[in-house]
């Protein structure tokens, strides 16, 4: 015989008996636990871990402060946990901030970064030469015909202006390669002339002291041409427009062991006076080093008594540049098969007179005009910087 199941047993009882059965079962399950009456009530109510601890210590009675953790222990443990967690978070945030600061100190094309001024000096009463160390790794350009600029920001007015460094930040990919050009840290020189109505130039002269910072982005290409496509390069410059010419000269002739593949370079430099001219000694040095390649013509509006510094300089003309000067020094178009490129940089009055005015749009070349059009040159042979 088999024992009937609970369901079969309950099925044989009435509904009232079933209700009473479940009620008694509920009372039994919900009743509080029964502890045996003992002389040592604390022993009966100890936890399993406490009894185990007592048994391993030869049934010695536990002190009161060992039976449960004190409030001070909890406070110390919590404090240590918070300290360790906070230290970990702080270390992670510090590392993140350090990485972000390193990124900010590298020059970037579309985002400004602060760089500290190392040195500055006045070349003339209204022109300063500012030196900064720039950090950034840039890809080389396989052409000597390359000019670039950097943008500086005036933080109060939120305006930016392009300035051409005297040396290019972007290294040359042509041999021989200079290790200094491939370094991530370079010193750039900015030639800044203060104008009476120039917000940016006034600001730069105000903060040009060493230790101050300037916000810079770049470099941005101003002009370039593929290598082996220019046999003769002519640069007509006036005022601070000499800076891209110097950058280009340094790039072409710097660290060159052979002159076989170098183009001829003609520089026509216009200045009001010798006192307002810039870096004439460097230009004379390049001309004496590469006499077969470089031709330097100096035009001065006003000739004053030459000082000991300028007395060795050769002045080719006192007065303004004329069409006959360009015909003599540059020549007409199609005189030979020479691939010639002419760059013009300076005040708007000079650009308009020599090559026609620029267009109204940003970096617009406008139509070719002026003396160069009269000499027969086309727009693809002339660039206005």
C-alpha positions in Angstrom: 0.0 0.0 0.0 1.2 3.5 -0.7 0.7 6.5 1.5 -1.9 9.0 0.1 -0.5 12.3 -0.9 -1.4 15.5 0.9 -3.7 16.5 -1.9 -5.6 13.3 -1.6 -5.8 13.7 2.1 -7.1 17.2 1.8 -9.6 16.2 -0.8 -11.3 13.9 1.7 -11.9 16.7 4.2 -14.3 19.5 4.1 -13.5 23.1 3.2 -13.6 24.3 6.8 -11.0 21.6 7.8 -8.7 22.7 4.9 -8.9 26.4 6.1 -8.1 25.4 9.6 -5.1 23.3 8.4 -3.5 26.1 6.4 -4.2 28.6 9.3 -2.3 26.4 11.7 0.5 25.9 9.2 0.8 29.7 8.8 1.0 30.2 12.5 3.8 27.7 12.8 5.9 29.2 10.0 5.5 32.8 11.2 6.2 32.1 14.9 9.5 33.6 16.2 12.4 31.2 16.8 12.6 29.4 20.1 15.8 29.7 22.0 16.5 27.2 24.8 16.4 28.5 28.2 20.0 28.5 29.6 21.9 30.1 32.3 24.1 31.9 29.8 21.6 33.7 27.6 24.4 35.5 25.7 25.9 32.1 24.7 22.7 31.1 23.2 22.3 34.3 21.1 25.9 34.4 19.8 26.4 34.1 16.1 28.1 31.1 14.5 31.3 33.1 13.8 31.6 34.2 17.4 31.2 30.6 18.6 33.8 29.5 16.1 36.2 32.1 17.3 35.6 31.1 20.9 36.2 27.4 20.1 39.5 28.1 18.4 40.7 30.0 21.5 40.1 27.3 24.0 36.6 28.5 25.0 38.0 31.7 26.4 35.3 34.4 26.8 35.5 37.2 24.3 35.9 40.8 25.6 32.9 43.1 24.9 34.8 45.1 22.3 35.8 42.0 20.4 32.3 40.7 19.9 31.3 43.3 17.3 33.2 45.9 15.4 33.3 49.3 17.1 32.1 52.5 15.5 35.7 53.8 15.4 36.8 50.8 13.3 34.0 51.4 10.8 34.9 55.1 10.6 38.6 54.3 10.0 37.8 51.7 7.4 35.4 54.0 5.6 38.0 56.8 5.7 40.7 54.6 4.2 38.3 53.4 1.5 37.3 57.0 0.6 41.0 58.1 0.6 42.1 55.2 -1.7 39.2 55.8 -4.1 39.8 59.6 -4.1 43.5 59.1 -4.7 42.9 56.8 -7.6 40.4 59.2 -9.2 42.7 62.2 -8.6 45.7 60.3 -10.2 43.6 59.4 -13.2 42.3 63.0 -13.6 45.9 64.4 -13.2 47.2 62.1 -15.9 44.3 63.1 -18.1 45.0 66.8 -17.5 48.7 66.3 -18.2 47.9 64.7 -21.5 45.5 67.5 -22.4 48.1 70.1 -21.5 50.7 68.4 -23.7 48.2 68.5 -26.6 47.5 72.1 -26.0 51.2 73.0 -26.1 51.5 71.5 -29.6 50.8 73.7 -32.5 47.7 72.8 -34.5 46.3 74.1 -37.7 42.7 74.7 -36.6 43.0 75.2 -32.8 45.0 77.8 -30.9 47.7 76.9 -28.4 49.6 79.1 -26.0 53.3 79.5 -26.5 55.7 81.5 -24.3 57.8 84.4 -25.6 61.5 83.7 -25.2 63.1 86.9 -26.5 62.1 90.1 -28.2 63.9 93.2 -29.3 63.1 96.4 -31.3 64.6 96.6 -34.7 63.2 100.0 -35.3 61.0 102.2 -33.0 57.9 100.7 -34.5 59.0 97.1 -35.4 59.8 94.3 -33.0 61.3 90.9 -33.5 59.6 88.3 -31.3 61.0 84.8 -30.7 59.0 81.8 -29.5 59.6 78.1 -29.1 57.0 76.1 -31.0 56.3 72.4 -30.3 54.8 70.2 -33.0 55.7 67.4 -35.5 54.9 68.3 -39.1 55.1 66.3 -42.2 57.9 67.4 -44.6 57.2 69.1 -47.9 59.2 67.9 -50.9 59.6 71.3 -52.5 61.9 74.3 -51.7 59.2 76.6 -53.1 57.0 76.9 -50.1 55.9 79.8 -47.9 53.7 79.4 -44.8 52.1 81.6 -42.1 50.8 81.3 -38.6 47.8 82.9 -37.1 47.9 84.9 -33.8 44.8 85.7 -31.7 44.0 88.8 -29.7 42.0 87.3 -26.8 40.2 90.4 -25.7 38.8 91.3 -29.1 38.7 87.8 -30.5 40.4 88.7 -33.7 43.2 86.9 -35.6 45.8 88.0 -38.0 48.3 86.0 -40.1 52.1 86.5 -39.7 54.9 85.0 -41.7 57.7 83.6 -39.6 61.2 84.3 -40.9 61.8 80.5 -40.9 59.5 77.8 -42.0 58.1 75.4 -39.4 57.4 72.7 -42.0 60.6 70.7 -42.7 61.9 70.1 -46.2 61.7 66.6 -47.5 64.5 67.2 -49.9 68.1 66.0 -49.2 70.2 66.7 -47.4 67.9 66.7 -44.4 68.7 68.8 -41.4 68.0 67.0 -38.1 67.2 70.4 -36.5 64.3 70.8 -39.0 62.8 67.4 -38.0 62.9 68.2 -34.3 59.5 68.7 -32.6 60.7 71.9 -30.9 61.6 74.9 -33.0 62.2 78.6 -32.5 60.3 80.9 -34.8 60.9 84.7 -35.3 58.0 87.0 -36.0 58.6 90.5 -37.4 55.8 92.7 -36.1 55.3 96.3 -37.2 53.0 98.5 -35.1 50.5 100.4 -37.0 48.5 103.3 -35.4 45.1 101.7 -36.2 46.3 98.1 -35.9 44.6 96.3 -33.0 46.7 93.2 -33.4 50.1 94.8 -33.9 49.5 97.2 -30.9 48.6 94.2 -28.7 51.7 92.2 -29.8 53.9 95.2 -29.0 52.2 95.5 -25.6 52.8 91.8 -24.6 56.1 91.2 -26.3 58.0 90.9 -23.0 59.6 87.5 -22.4 57.5 85.2 -20.2 54.2 86.3 -21.7 52.2 83.9 -23.9 50.8 84.3 -27.4 48.0 82.1 -28.8 49.1 80.6 -32.1 47.7 78.2 -34.7 49.1 76.9 -37.9 51.1 76.6 -40.0 49.0 77.5 -43.1 50.4 77.5 -46.6 50.6 80.9 -48.2 52.2 79.9 -51.5 53.9 76.9 -52.9 55.0 75.4 -56.2 56.2 71.9 -57.1 59.9 71.4 -57.4 61.7 71.4 -60.8 59.1 73.7 -62.3 60.8 77.1 -61.6 64.1 78.1 -63.2 64.0 81.7 -62.0 62.2 83.1 -59.0 61.7 86.9 -58.7 60.5 88.4 -55.4 59.4 92.1 -55.2 59.0 93.2 -51.6 58.5 96.3 -49.6 58.4 97.0 -45.8 57.5 93.9 -43.7 56.7 92.1 -47.0 60.4 91.1 -46.9 59.5 88.3 -44.3 58.1 85.8 -46.8 61.1 86.5 -49.0 63.5 85.7 -46.2 61.6 82.5 -45.3 61.8 81.4 -48.9 65.5 82.2 -49.2 66.3 80.3 -46.0 64.4 77.3 -47.2 66.0 77.3 -50.7 69.6 77.9 -49.6 69.7 76.5 -46.1 71.9 73.4 -45.7 72.5 73.0 -49.4 75.7 71.3 -50.4 75.3 71.7 -54.1 73.8 74.5 -56.2 73.2 72.4 -59.3 69.5 72.1 -59.0 68.8 75.4 -57.3 66.9 78.2 -59.1 68.1 81.7 -59.7 66.7 84.1 -57.1 66.2 87.8 -57.8 65.1 90.0 -54.9 64.0 93.6 -55.3 63.6 95.2 -51.9 62.0 98.7 -51.5 62.3 100.6 -48.3 61.7 104.2 -47.2 65.1 104.5 -45.6 68.0 102.3 -44.5 66.8 102.8 -40.9 63.5 101.2 -41.7 64.9 98.3 -43.6 65.1 94.8 -42.1 67.8 92.1 -42.0 69.9 93.7 -44.7 73.0 92.1 -43.4 71.5 88.6 -43.9 70.4 89.4 -47.4 73.9 90.7 -48.3 75.4 87.5 -46.8 73.3 85.2 -49.0 74.2 87.3 -52.1 77.9 87.0 -51.3 77.6 83.2 -50.6 75.7 82.4 -53.8 76.7 85.2 -56.3 75.9 83.0 -59.3 72.3 82.4 -58.0 71.1 85.3 -56.0 70.7 88.9 -57.2 69.8 91.6 -54.6 68.5 95.0 -55.6 68.0 97.7 -52.9 65.8 100.7 -53.6 65.6 103.5 -51.0 63.0 106.4 -51.2 65.2 108.7 -49.1 68.9 108.5 -48.8 70.3 109.8 -45.6 73.8 109.7 -44.2 74.9 106.1 -43.9 76.0 104.9 -40.5 78.9 102.5 -39.8 76.4 99.6 -39.9 75.0 100.5 -43.4 77.9 102.1 -45.1 78.9 98.8 -46.7 75.5 98.3 -48.2 75.1 98.9 -51.9 72.0 101.1 -52.8 71.0 100.3 -56.4 68.5 103.2 -56.6 67.3 106.2 -54.7 63.6 106.6 -55.6 60.6 104.6 -56.5 60.4 101.4 -58.6 59.5 102.1 -62.3 58.7 100.1 -65.4 62.1 100.6 -66.8 63.6 99.2 -63.6 61.6 96.0 -63.9 62.4 95.7 -67.6 66.1 96.0 -66.8 66.2 93.7 -63.8 63.4 91.2 -64.5 63.0 91.5 -68.3 60.0 91.0 -70.6 58.1 87.8 -70.9 59.2 85.2 -73.5 62.7 86.6 -73.8 63.8 83.0 -73.4 62.4 79.7 -72.4 63.1 80.2 -68.7 60.3 79.1 -66.4 59.9 82.3 -64.3 57.7 83.0 -61.3 57.2 86.4 -59.8 56.0 87.0 -56.2 54.9 90.5 -55.0 54.4 91.3 -51.3 54.1 94.6 -49.5 51.6 97.5 -49.1 48.5 97.6 -51.3 49.9 100.6 -53.2 53.0 98.6 -54.3 50.9 95.5 -55.3 48.5 97.6 -57.3 51.3 99.4 -59.1 53.4 96.3 -59.9 50.8 93.5 -60.5 47.3 95.0 -60.1 45.2 95.2 -57.0 44.0 92.1 -55.2 40.4 91.0 -55.3 37.9 91.8 -52.5 37.5 88.2 -51.4 39.7 86.5 -48.9 43.1 85.7 -50.5 41.7 86.7 -53.9 44.4 87.4 -56.4 42.3 89.7 -58.6 43.1 90.5 -62.2 46.7 90.9 -63.3 47.6 94.5 -64.1 50.3 97.1 -63.5 53.8 96.9 -64.7 54.0 93.1 -65.0 51.1 93.0 -67.3 52.7 95.7 -69.5 55.8 93.5 -69.6 53.7 90.6 -71.0 53.5 88.3 -68.0 50.4 86.2 -67.4 48.4 85.6 -64.2 49.8 82.1 -63.7 53.3 83.6 -63.5 52.5 86.1 -60.8 51.3 85.6 -57.3 50.3 88.4 -54.9 51.0 87.6 -51.2 
